[in-house]
Amino acid sequence: MPLVTSKELLQAALEGHFAVGAFNANNMEQIQGIIDAAVEEQSPVILQVSQGAIDYAGLSYASTMVKVAAQEANVPVVLHLDHGSSFEQNVICLRAGFTSLMFDGSKLPYEDNVRITKQIVEMCTPVGIPVEAELGKVLQSRDNVSEDEVRAAMTDPDQARQFVEETGISSLAVAVGSVHAMTSADAELDIERMKALREKVDIPMVLHGSSGAREDSIVEAIQYGVCKINVATQLNMAFVGAIKQASVDMPDNVDPRKWLSLGRDALKEVVRHKMRTFGSSGQATSSGFASPAKSFRTAELGHLE
Ligand SMILES: [Zn+2]
């Protein structure tokens, strides 16, 4: 089916107390592994492309591969820009047919974050494309951050309410204890903060850096409004791990398909596990997502592509 936008998808997740996985992909095999998992689990799915992925694959390869994958799948697929770094990058991705955008102004002063986010929302609203923005900072593990630094960067609930009102965003990425690019899943999320955020913010919230957070903690956070969960590092670990093992098992192989297909299979199993954990398995049709009559179908936006 054609791509759908994330707006109604996340709203349905909010009402249904589940979360939709947003999986990062950089190449064809990763996209296929994610889509195959979604089809097998009958789960809606968000395929997200980061600035790094755009640099690596090129924007038109990255976006076209996801569109082809969506076309062949019988589950709702969103093409999302992960951590868009500027107004311009969001314009470019809107024009390339992305059905969900993100501006990450979390490192900017609050006023600048509001100003640029608002500009992007104003650009996207007439064509029905939702925008995610980030308040507080989800830090990078490569910075070797301390507990205190993670705590100091967390999202303030009162400021979050103000930010949502001022910008008109569709979803809010919050910092509640997770850290990007962690290779062990042992961080505990600040559930009390999630509860406080839920009282102040009525739009869907987004968890970044989920690979480093404990799964029981993630499941609890879903009950307090986390509707989109970004997963990258664990997928990369599975994909690369399988290929490393294959290089040991088949040292003389020169056919890339024999190695890459093992990476794809390993990644797919991780995605399936995440979909079951997040509660999105089986939600592709039960909420009417697959119905062609749903308003989030983007066929009418074809002129943008
Ligand atoms: Zn992130």
Residues whose N, C-alpha, C, O or C-beta is under 5 A from the ligand:
A	BS01	ZN	H208 G209
